[in-house]
Amino acid sequence: MFLNSSLVDICGCSEDGSLLCGYSSFRGRRERMEDLYDIKSSKIDANKINLFGVFDGHGGSHAAEYLKQHLFGNLLKHPAFITDTKLAISETYKKTDLDLLDAETNINRQDGSTASTAIFVGNHLYVANVGDSRAVISKSGKAIALSDDHKPDRSDERERIENAGGVVTWSGTWRVGGVLAMSRAFGDRLLKQFVVAEPEIQEQEIDDELEYLILASDGLWDVVSNEHAVAFVKEEKGPQAAARKLTDIAFARGSTDNITCIVVEFHSDKTSSSPSSADQS
């Protein structure tokens, strides 16, 4: 069963003008670019849908590219997407992970990716996170994390890994099996028994207190706090300038990773033209 929907790439704003968005993606000091992002809009019957995602690849970009190509399309095809959005997200993300593993070749069979995603369905926001990319909102001037980084030393994650027969060891940072510095991810075939793609999902009703949403890879969050990120966004004129400012600041502060972020502004009455890509290489 497929829902009656269409999916289009967007940047700039939602059809009704209630959301403005900007993005910036920067290779930084890494030799390769493994971050990707996705911004899409759709409509299912009378329900307006907006989807935003940041995918931080590791061991290559194949997994992140696969998520960009398939994750949101798969989600909209789930028969319960409107009636039980959380269930649809959970089942789709796990199924997409299985599809990714089936699509791997010997060249990319060991790579993986995070996913920090925001799904807008009507007046509800669902943030679904796999890995250590992060989602932060500004609500009534306060920075609030809507995701909890999946790190191996997080007590519940460490317990889950060890109960599955895995080990968490220190090698510069806490790692699963001495290898991976996150406890959940898409891909990572050799660690799949321990490194799951089960998303943690937070639901937020959209109201007039919501100001901004920031989705970003850990290239930003490793050097910029939630509070500072929100403060920097508020200083800029529009989400595109804000997204670019965040990547610039992260690089200036010495981030050694790829840096990608999406900034969404709520209920804006400002006029804004669609931003041009801020991708850099």
N, C-alpha and C positions, 0 to 999 in steps of 0.2 A: 504494500500500500504506500502510495506517495502522496504527500500533501501538495495542494495546488499552490505552487510558489515559483517565483523567479528570483535569481540571484545576480546582482550586478556589483562590480567594483565601484567604490566611491571614494572620494576624499573631499573635505570641505565641510559639508553639513548634511543633516538629514532632510528628507523631503519637506517636512513641516516646519523646519527651521528651529526646532527645539534643541538640537545638538549641533555644535560646531566641533570640528576635529582638525588636528594637525599631527604630523609625524616627522621623525628624523631617524635615520639609520646610518651609522658611521662605523667603518671598519676599525678605526683607531689604531692601536699599536700592534694588532695581530697581523700575521702574514695573510690570513684568509678571512673572508667574510662568511660567517656561519649563522648570523642572525637573519631572520626574515620576519615580515609582518603582513597582516591581512586586514583590510577594512572593506566591509561589504554591507549592502542594504538589500532588503527584500520585503515582500508583502505576502502574507498568507491570509486569504479571505480579507477581513477588515483589520487585521493585526499588522501594524508596522514593525518591522524587525531591523535592528542595526547590530552588526557584529564586528568586533575588534579583536585582534589577536597579535601577540608577540611570541615568536618561536626562536629560542636560543639553542642552536645546534651545537653538538660537540662530537669530535671525531670525524667531522665532515659536515656538509650542509644537506645531505640527502634527506635525512629525517625531517628537518625543518621545511625543506622544499615540499615534501610529501604532505605535511600538515597544511601548508599554505594552499596546496592544490585541492585537498580533499576534505579537510575537517569540517568546515562550515557547510559545504554542500551535503555531506553525509548527515550533519545535524538537522538540516531543514527537511531532509527526507524521512526523518523518524516520525512514525505515525502519532506519537504522543507529544510532539514538540510543543504544541500549544496547550494541551490539556494537562500535561505533567512534564514541565520543562526540565526539572531537575533529573528525573528519570531518563529523559531523552538525552541529556548531556552526559550522564554517567555511562549509559549503554553505548552511546555513539563514540565517546572517547576511547573506551576499552576496545570496541570493535575496530575502530580506526587503527589502534595500536597493533591488533592482530593482522589487519590488512597490510600495514607497513612492514611487519616482519615477513609476511608472505612475499612481499614485493622486493625484498632485499636481494642483492647479489653478493658474490664473494668480495667485491670491492668495498661495499658499504655496509656489510653485515654487522659491524660493531659500533656504528654511530648511533646517535640518539638526539633527542630534543626536549626542551621544556615546552610548556604552553601556558601563557597567561592570557586568558580570554574574558571578554565582557560581552554578554548577550542581552540586548535590550528587546523585551517583548512587551509592547504596550507601555504601561507605567511601571514596569518591573525591570530591575537590573539583576542579572545573574552573573557573578564572577566565578569562573571555574579555573582552578590552577593545578598544574602538574609540574613539579620542579621548583626551581629557585628564582624564576622571574616573579615579579610582584605587581599587585594592583593596589593603588592607594586612592582614596577619594578625599576631597575637601568638602566638609559639611559644616555649615555655619562657621567657617573660618578655621575649623580643626582638621588636622590630618588624621585619617583613619585608614589603617591597612585592612583591605578586604580579602587578603590572602595571607597565609602563613607559610613561609619558605619551607620547602621539603628538604631539610638537611639531615644527614645521617645521625647527628648528635641530638636531634630533637627526641625527647624521651619516648614519646609514643612511636615514632618512626624507628628508633633503635630497637625497641621491644618487638615491633612487627618484623623487622629484618632478622633479628636473632631467633624469633619463634619459627621463622621459615628456614632456618639453618644457615643463615648468612652471618657475616662478621662485620663489625665497624671498627676500623683501625685508624690511627693517626699517621698521616704521611704529608706533612705540611699543613694539612687540614683534615678534618674527619672525613673518611671515605668508606664507601661500601666495598668490601673485599679489597681494600687498599687501593682502589682504582677510581671510583666515581664519587665526586664531591656533592652529589644530590641523591636523595633517597627515592624519588619518583621521576619517571621520564618515559617518553615514547621511545621505542626502539631498544637499544642496549641488550641485544639478544643474549649475550653470555651471562648477563646479570638479571635476566627477566624474572627469575623466581623471587628475587628480592626487590627489584626496582620496578614497581608497578606503574601503570598509567591510569590508576583510579583517581579522578579529580576530586578535590575538595571544593565544595560549592557554597557560596554565600549569596543570599538573596537580599536585595535592598529595594524598598519602594522608592520610586522617584518622586521627590517633592521639591518645594521651593528652597529648601535648605541645602540641597546639593549644588555645588559650584563647579567642581572639576573632577575628572577621573584621570589618573596617570597609570598606564601600563608600560612596564619597562623590563628589559633584561638586566641581569645582575651587573653588567658593565656600568650601569648607573647606580644601582643600589649599594654596590660595594664601597662607593665613595661619597654618596649623597644620602642624607637621612630623609625619612618620609616628610618630616616637618620642613626641612629646607627645600625639598623638591616642590612642595605646595607653595611655599613662600616665593620661590623663583617664578613659578607659573603665574602667580598673582601680579608680579611686577611687569609682565609682558603684555603687549597689546595683541591678544588673540592666541589661540592654541597652536598655530603653526610656528609663530615666533617663540612661544614657550617651549615647544618640543625641541626646536633647534638650540635654544638656550641651555636646556638640560643636558643635551649631548656635549655641547661645548664646555660646560662646567665640569662634567665628569672627566672629559679628556684633560682639561687643565689641571684637575686634581690628581692626575696620574693614573687613571683607570687603564689597566693593561688588557682589557677585554674589548670585544665588539660592543657597541653601545646603540641600543635601539629603544625608542619610546614613542608612545602615542598619547596625546593629550586630548581629552574630550571636555568641552565646555557645555554646561547645561543651561537651558532656558535663556540663551543669549538673544538680546534684541539688537546686537551690533550687526552691521553689514560687513560681509567678508566675502571676498572672491575665493574660489577654490585654490588651495595652496599648491604650489609646484613642489615636486619631490625635493627633499633635502638629503637624498642619498649621496654618499661620498664614498670614494674608494681610495 
